[in-house]
Amino acid sequence: ALNWRFLPAMLLQALLIGLILTANCDESTHKYEDGEEVMVWANKVGPFNNPLETYEYFSLPLCRPKLEEVNEKFPSLGEALQGDELVEHANVKIQFKKNAEKEKICVQQVTAEEAKVLHEAILEQYWYQFYLDDLPMWASLGKVREMHDGTKVPYIYLHQHFSLGYNGNRVVITNLTVENEVPIPLDGGSLYFTYSVRWTESHIMYEQRFRRYLDNQFFEHKIHWFSIFNSFMMVIFLAGLVFTILSRTLKADYQRYARERDDMDEEKEFQEDSGWKQVHADVFRVPSYPALFCALIGTGYQLAFMVFAILMVSIWTLVYTSRGALLTYCIIVWAATSYIAGYYSGSMFSAYSAISPVLGQSWIKTMIITATLFPGTCVGSVFLMNFVAWGYRSSQAIPFGTMIVVLLIWGFVAFPLVIFGTMVGRHSRKDNKDVPRVSQIPRLIPEKQWYLKRWVFVVCGGILPFGSIFIELYFVFTSFWNYKFYYVYGFMLLVLAILMIVTMCVSIVSIYFLLSAEDHRWPWTAFSLSAATAMYMFLYAVYFFFNKTKMTGLLMTTLYFGYMALFSFGFGIMTGSIGYAAALIFVRGIYRNLKID
């Protein structure tokens, strides 16, 4: 018979194999015959300082193709979500290994209104992106010259030069430079756009052609290694602290409780007895809002599995070479691992129902919250951000059809898996022999020092975990918001492992002090203090926005803080669940070895 407890691990293993096999499959061979046409695809244009404020390239008067000649590349799910809209630049004809000196793109007649649009675009430092054989190219739309009187005059580049390299029958190098700047005719006029092509043979292997886009000096800087070493030392310190608590402090507690138990003077025993032993009848009490709590823990376990799977795929494959591949994998893995969220939330709620039968049929509520909490928050937030993007007519506005596809994935894949996982989790407990005893009346929590209050643990609990990752966060934020390809996923996996260890150690130490203060309300405390790392992450994102970027405007500000808030929200659920899991193992361990009269 199948042991349902191993189903999450089996599911993750099958998912990893499937994603790796999928990642190794090419839709095209990328091979060309001499003289064969190599298409140029225009993607997007926008201000250089605002990475997500992008628009369709031909939304500007830049040799738009005729309506009947428009050839759009059908986007993948990830491309549609990140705003990639590839349209063939039909006026640029490039043939494999065939040079072109100065060919005409078009003579663009611009009106005064269109000239004003180009004028403002160049003042805002607009850049654009092309693709050739799935290799990106970037160029500036124009430049600004400052006159003697201080006025700024925008100039637009009219000539595009393609420097291309080949190895055998494949393209391995693409580069785009612009020249021939002319002032924009503010009253309208004509602009004569041209292009040229130069092919050169290269020794770069096709499999290594993307390496020139990677910033090795930035990502492999010695400070990156130093941050890993610093985090590793923090792990050693915290692990030593936890070991001290588990070996010495707990041992002393057990010996003290044993002496008091053998003491014949019960009155003296009653007066002197204190510490975590006193809450043994309340420590496994059902926490407040059990349905929400179980949903958060189940979702956190799912996100942890998802992040691990994505990192393994990213390490194994060159995921950064494909547009939108990482985002597509995230959607697929999230949907496929929804069983994990349902299983653990259902299993936890079943255990709480055994302790408190009054919960009754609330498992349905738990299941619905598990299925809708995280995806509902994401979809709702993105929908609100879409209103701003639609107002700007930005390509970052997710198409309605793409949103329907995501909803269908949730409705026909994720939601059924949550239901199935909940059913399996509810019946995973075959008997009630392991149900802990809980007193009917909650024990009064004594007054304690301010530094032992729960809000202090929550505020301070996220500092050390954040300290172990904040340098890696700088590299991640810089790559995402400053046009760099992140590729050191091995570093990220190592940092994630360190983060988990630090989070678990901090959670165990904090819960020990909380229980020693005779406060039995540890489940929400363990989750919250571990999730507090996300709070510091979002505060760092605020600092990064104002000190490390030059982003401006309502659209960019909305998208930046919206996506950072969603990222922090998911991160907090994941770290909170990890901290709770460590605290649960710790609590079960110490009370299992405690002898109670």
Secondary structure, 3 states (H helix, E strand, C coil): CCCHHHHHHHHHHHHHHHHHHHHCCCCCCCCCCCCCECCEEEEEEEECCCCCCCEEHHHCCCCCCCHHHCCECCCCHHHHHCCCCCEECCCCCCECCECEEEEEEEEEEECHHHHHHHHHHHHCCEEEEEEECCEEEEEECEEEEECCCCCEEEEEEEEEEEEEEEECCEEEEEEEEEEEEEECCCCCEEEEEEEEEEEEECCCCHHHHHHHHCCHHHHCCHHHHHHHHHHHHHHHHHHHHHHHHHHHHHHHHHHHHHHHHHCCCHHHHHHHCCCHHHHCCCCCCCCCCHHHHHHHHHHHHHHHHHHHHHHHHHHHCCHHHCCCHHHHHHHHHHHHCHHHHHHHHHHHHHHHHHHCHHHHHHHHHHHHHHHHHHHHHHHHHHHHHHHHHHHHCCCCCCCHHHHHHHHHHHHHHHHHHHHHHHHHHHCCCCCCCCCCCCCCCCCCCCCCCHHHCHHHHHHHHCHHHHHCCHHHHHHHHHHHHCCCCCCCHHHHHHHHHHHHHHHHHHHHHHHHHHHHCCCCCHHHHHHHHHHHHHHHHHHHHHHHHHHHCCCCCHHHHHHHHHHHHHHHHHHHHHHHHHHHHHHHHHHHHHHHCCCCC
